[in-house]
Amino acid sequence: MLRRGSAAPDVPLTMRAVVFHKPNEFGIDTVDVPRLVPGQVVVRVRASMICASDQKILAGKFSTLYPHIPGHEFSGEIAASESEAWPVGRRVGVEVHVGCGVCVRCREGMYTLCLNYGKRETGHAHVGFTIPGGLAQFAAVPTAALHALPDRISFEEGAWTDNLGIALWALERGRLAAGDHVIVVGSGAIGLCATQLARALGAGRVTLVGRGARLGRGRELADEAVAEADSARLEGTADLVVEFAGTAEAAREAIGMARRGGRVVLGGATGAGVELSGVDLSTIVRGNLDVLGSLANPRGASARALALLADGRVSVGALITHHYPLEAFRDAWKTFAERREGAIRVMLAP
């Protein structure tokens, strides 16, 4: 329950939350509202989304300890705080990674690669992965993960803080230059964010590669939308290819789509178990390709992405395909997992 600092007068002692009890088993339970501790605030969650990473967590593919409250794509308002910089009532979006701040990678600004991953005693936190997340009515969030939401950004838009940062960082990793032909492989939420961001940052042409209803939703966001089955004609055409599909096949295709001297950024396979085979290494060596991995959103990428959202250069409203109350999480989960009606992001209102 809450202790310390100032809090809104209507903060209860208990709350409703999605709880992963063990791999492949979850419920919607009544639990204590998180305790306020130094370095954190308690956020009243106003909008929270389901992500494919949540599926991997439930399947036991991350080093998550159970029982666990998931959720890493959310926004809300501060309900309890002892920080003058983050007062009660401030509207915030949340990014996922908080590094220890002292290891070599963190000191480089690459806190997503923190060498003390999972060690809470050092200050590391991975919101919704190693610490409880935002598929709940309240969440304790380290202040280092907070982003103040501009007035023109709604709570539902603010829940995209992390996704937009991930997409932007991948484009930055790929050194997107004005006039580039960019191919985005994967028509899910982050791929559709990357498609819009590439156009906003000056790409000369953006091609989206995907499948199904999701690709249909992306046709208005790209200069060209190509089904996976027809993507062979794109071989060797792109200055930059960004992959967010998360499969070995998509990675192989992405490498083949880059022109000689081009760049490829692989960002989809965040969980263990996807192995890349069937790539002739001479394609990379003789093609002088840069093939890069991209993890999450370090070095302030989410803040830069939120600025583009606030300026109207990126839109996420059409990517929110379904809405549910938190108590209907089971239905929301099935909708997302089964891609019902072309589900892209399913929004829950705790």
Summary of the structure (lengths in Angstrom):
residues: 350
radius of gyration: 19.9
end to end distance: 18.0
largest distance: 65.0
contacts: 1260
relative contact order: 0.15
helix: 30%
strand: 29%
